[in-house]
């Protein structure tokens, strides 16, 4: 029964397949027997294979073993779990945090718990899938506001007069743009609403000291609930929620993915602690990341690609057409650059793109090589140049229309 469905996906250029990388996730990787430049990783600060972090994980395995054994409410918290939560609370400058096994689970635990006793959830149109799935688990209506449109959100809040939950990404993972948190916070401040920010792609990257999108906007100390991940800038695996002590204590008692899932392996908790040490001790990593990001973004813009409103190390090359996006990705791989095409349902129909991401592990010559490859690809493919024009038009109109609910 699945073969016809797979064939249907293939006919629309929507069939995915897994590729095997046989090296650590750095700027250069061994992909199926080829050495290529990796421009698709969320390893923003190049910490996934940092010697200090891997050594911390190895030492934790020697002391605590590989797995946690059970959920923390069943078999207890290991010391690395408690130390990590204390470090994350200090890093995010909040009262407390709670660590989940993955970022996806953090959202699945957080949103239904916060939705208790509320009347409606409002979500940005381009929220991450984990946020949307978490909202769908709730027994209250889910409605959307136009992407980054705080005025639309304000009108919805004023119209409903109900206790609401407002959710948004801090940095949007496919567009690379940043949520207007000051405006969103102002909208919820004068209503019976709570603002939740999924800062998976902001933690370690955004803000003067890398504390995330809330720091970037100067909103620290405000009653904003933050979710974050250990699997992107911190280079490991896991998720967390940061907020008040009462909220965290309540999540321990009510968040089902925390209660009923085996805890994060202690080695990964130890690795995250070491990653926080490196982030605070080596701010030059973040400075290098942003310098390289500017170099790539400006070069891509000069080549004529629409990059939407990217303000982060995530830089979409908006093509529009699914086939053309796949062709561009294939052409890049032929030049030794791995940057997969992003297609529906990950992005809206008509907005397929190649998503490029920069890390602190890249070098200026890597950026220049990628730009030269893109220039050669465009020069050799007139149809792609036409798609680029279509992509720019799509970028100007994207987000103007929206549905009232997410199905």
Residue pairs with C-beta under 8 A, 6 or more apart in sequence:
6 15
9 15
12 322
13 322
13 323
13 325
13 326
13 343
14 322
14 343
14 344
19 31
19 32
19 338
20 31
20 32
21 29
21 30
21 31
21 38
22 29
22 30
22 31
22 32
23 29
23 30
24 48
24 49
25 38
25 41
25 43
25 48
25 49
26 38
26 43
26 46
26 48
26 49
26 359
26 361
27 37
27 38
27 46
27 359
27 361
27 362
27 363
27 366
28 35
28 36
28 37
28 38
28 366
29 35
29 36
29 38
29 338
31 38
31 338
34 336
35 336
36 333
36 336
36 337
36 338
37 336
37 337
37 338
37 362
37 366
37 369
37 370
38 338
39 332
39 337
39 338
39 339
39 356
39 357
39 358
39 362
39 370
40 338
40 339
40 340
40 355
40 356
40 357
41 357
41 359
42 201
42 231
42 232
42 233
42 357
43 232
43 233
43 235
43 359
43 361
44 204
44 205
44 232
44 233
44 289
44 313
44 357
44 358
44 359
44 360
45 204
45 205
45 233
45 234
45 235
45 275
45 278
45 279
45 285
45 286
45 289
45 359
45 360
46 235
46 285
46 359
46 360
46 361
47 53
47 233
47 234
47 235
47 275
47 278
47 279
47 285
48 235
48 236
49 235
50 235
50 274
50 275
50 278
52 274
52 277
52 278
53 235
53 236
53 271
53 274
53 275
53 278
54 271
55 274
56 270
56 271
56 273
56 274
57 236
57 267
57 268
57 270
57 271
57 274
58 267
59 270
60 80
60 266
60 267
60 269
60 270
60 271
61 266
61 267
63 266
64 78
64 80
64 266
64 267
65 266
66 265
66 267
67 262
67 265
68 75
68 78
68 81
68 262
68 263
68 264
68 265
68 266
69 75
69 262
69 263
70 262
70 263
71 258
71 259
71 260
71 261
71 262
71 263
72 81
72 258
72 263
73 252
73 259
77 263
78 263
78 266
78 269
79 266
80 266
80 267
80 269
80 270
80 273
81 99
81 263
81 264
81 266
81 269
83 269
83 273
84 99
84 269
84 270
84 272
84 273
85 96
85 97
85 98
85 99
85 240
87 272
87 273
87 276
88 97
88 99
88 228
88 240
88 242
88 272
88 276
89 95
89 96
89 97
89 242
91 211
91 276
91 280
92 211
92 212
92 214
92 226
92 228
92 242
93 211
93 220
93 221
94 226
94 242
94 243
94 244
95 243
95 244
95 245
95 248
96 242
96 243
96 244
96 245
96 247
96 248
96 249
97 240
97 241
97 242
97 243
97 248
98 240
98 241
98 248
98 251
98 252
98 255
98 258
99 230
99 238
99 239
99 240
99 263
99 264
99 269
100 106
100 109
100 238
100 239
100 240
100 241
100 255
100 257
100 258
100 261
100 264
101 237
101 238
101 239
101 257
101 261
101 262
101 263
101 264
102 229
102 231
102 237
102 238
102 239
103 130
103 200
103 227
103 228
103 229
103 230
103 231
103 238
103 239
104 130
104 133
104 239
105 239
105 257
105 258
105 261
106 227
106 228
106 229
106 239
106 240
106 241
106 257
107 128
107 130
107 131
107 133
107 134
107 198
107 227
107 239
108 130
108 133
108 134
108 137
108 256
108 257
109 241
109 251
109 255
109 256
109 257
109 258
110 134
110 196
110 225
110 227
110 241
110 251
110 255
111 121
111 131
111 134
111 135
111 137
111 138
111 165
111 167
111 196
112 134
112 137
112 138
112 255
112 256
113 250
113 251
113 254
113 255
114 165
114 194
114 196
114 225
115 121
115 135
115 138
115 139
115 140
115 165
116 254
117 163
118 140
118 162
118 163
118 164
118 165
119 140
119 141
119 160
119 162
119 163
119 164
120 140
120 141
120 142
120 143
120 160
120 162
120 164
120 165
121 135
121 138
121 140
121 141
121 142
121 143
121 164
121 165
121 166
121 167
122 143
122 144
122 145
122 153
122 156
122 157
122 164
122 165
122 166
122 167
122 193
123 131
123 132
123 135
123 142
123 143
123 144
123 145
123 166
123 167
123 168
123 406
124 144
124 145
124 147
124 148
124 167
124 168
124 169
124 172
124 179
125 144
125 145
125 146
125 147
125 399
125 402
126 147
126 169
126 172
126 174
126 175
126 399
127 167
127 168
127 169
127 198
128 169
128 172
128 173
128 198
128 200
129 346
130 198
131 167
131 169
131 198
132 142
132 406
135 142
135 167
135 406
136 142
136 406
141 405
142 405
142 406
143 156
143 404
143 405
143 406
144 402
144 403
144 404
144 405
144 406
145 152
145 153
145 156
145 402
146 152
146 399
146 400
146 402
147 398
147 399
147 402
148 177
148 179
148 180
148 399
149 399
150 180
150 183
150 184
150 186
150 187
153 166
153 184
153 187
154 187
157 164
157 166
157 187
157 188
157 191
157 193
158 191
161 191
161 192
162 192
163 192
163 193
164 188
164 191
164 192
164 193
164 194
165 193
165 194
165 196
166 184
166 187
166 188
166 193
166 194
166 195
166 196
167 196
167 198
168 179
168 181
168 184
168 195
168 196
168 197
168 198
169 179
169 197
169 198
169 199
169 200
169 201
170 178
170 179
170 181
170 197
170 198
170 199
170 200
170 201
170 202
170 206
170 212
170 213
170 214
170 226
171 177
171 178
171 179
171 199
171 200
171 201
171 202
171 205
171 206
171 213
171 311
171 312
171 314
172 178
172 179
172 201
172 314
173 200
173 201
173 314
174 314
174 316
174 342
174 346
174 347
174 353
174 355
175 308
175 309
175 310
175 314
175 316
176 307
176 308
176 309
176 310
176 311
176 312
176 313
176 314
176 315
176 316
177 308
177 309
177 310
177 311
177 312
178 202
178 206
178 213
178 216
178 311
178 312
179 197
179 213
181 195
181 197
181 213
181 214
181 216
181 217
181 219
181 224
182 217
182 218
182 219
184 195
185 195
185 219
185 222
185 224
187 193
188 194
188 195
194 223
194 225
195 223
195 224
195 225
196 224
196 225
196 226
196 227
197 213
197 214
197 224
197 225
197 226
197 227
198 227
199 206
199 212
199 213
199 214
199 226
199 227
199 228
200 227
200 228
200 229
200 232
200 239
201 232
201 312
201 314
202 212
202 213
202 216
202 228
202 312
203 210
203 211
203 212
203 228
203 229
203 232
203 233
203 234
204 210
204 212
204 232
204 233
204 234
204 275
204 279
204 286
205 212
205 233
205 286
205 289
205 312
205 313
206 212
206 213
206 215
206 216
206 312
207 213
207 214
207 215
207 216
208 215
208 216
209 215
209 280
209 283
210 233
210 279
210 283
210 286
211 220
212 226
212 228
214 220
214 222
214 224
214 226
223 244
225 241
225 242
225 243
225 247
226 241
226 242
226 243
227 239
227 240
227 241
227 242
228 239
228 240
228 241
228 242
229 238
229 239
229 240
230 236
230 237
230 238
230 239
230 240
230 268
230 272
230 275
231 237
231 238
231 239
233 275
233 279
234 271
234 272
234 275
234 276
234 279
235 271
235 275
236 268
236 271
236 272
236 275
237 264
237 268
238 264
238 268
238 269
238 272
241 247
241 248
241 251
251 258
252 258
252 259
253 259
278 285
279 285
279 286
285 360
286 360
288 360
289 313
289 358
289 359
289 360
290 313
292 358
292 359
292 360
292 362
292 363
292 364
292 367
293 312
293 313
293 315
293 358
295 364
295 367
295 368
296 315
296 356
296 358
296 367
296 370
296 371
297 307
297 310
297 315
299 367
299 368
299 371
300 307
300 315
300 317
300 356
300 371
300 374
301 307
303 371
303 374
303 375
303 378
304 378
304 385
304 388
304 392
305 317
305 318
305 374
305 388
305 391
306 317
306 318
306 388
306 391
306 392
306 394
306 395
307 315
307 316
307 317
307 318
307 395
308 316
308 318
308 395
308 398
310 316
313 357
313 358
313 359
314 355
314 356
314 357
315 355
315 356
315 357
315 358
316 342
316 353
316 354
316 355
316 356
317 328
317 353
317 354
317 355
317 356
317 374
317 391
318 351
318 353
318 391
318 392
318 394
318 395
319 325
319 328
319 352
319 353
319 354
319 384
319 387
319 388
319 390
319 391
320 350
320 351
320 352
320 387
320 390
320 391
320 394
321 350
321 352
321 387
321 390
322 341
322 343
322 344
322 352
324 352
324 383
324 384
324 387
325 341
325 342
325 343
325 352
325 353
325 354
326 341
326 343
326 352
327 381
327 384
328 341
328 354
328 377
328 384
329 339
329 340
329 341
329 354
331 377
331 381
332 338
332 339
332 354
332 370
332 373
332 374
332 377
333 339
335 373
335 376
335 377
336 373
337 369
337 370
337 373
339 354
339 355
339 356
340 354
340 355
341 352
341 353
341 354
342 352
342 353
342 354
342 355
343 352
344 352
347 353
348 398
350 394
351 394
351 398
353 391
356 370
358 367
377 384
378 384
378 385
378 388
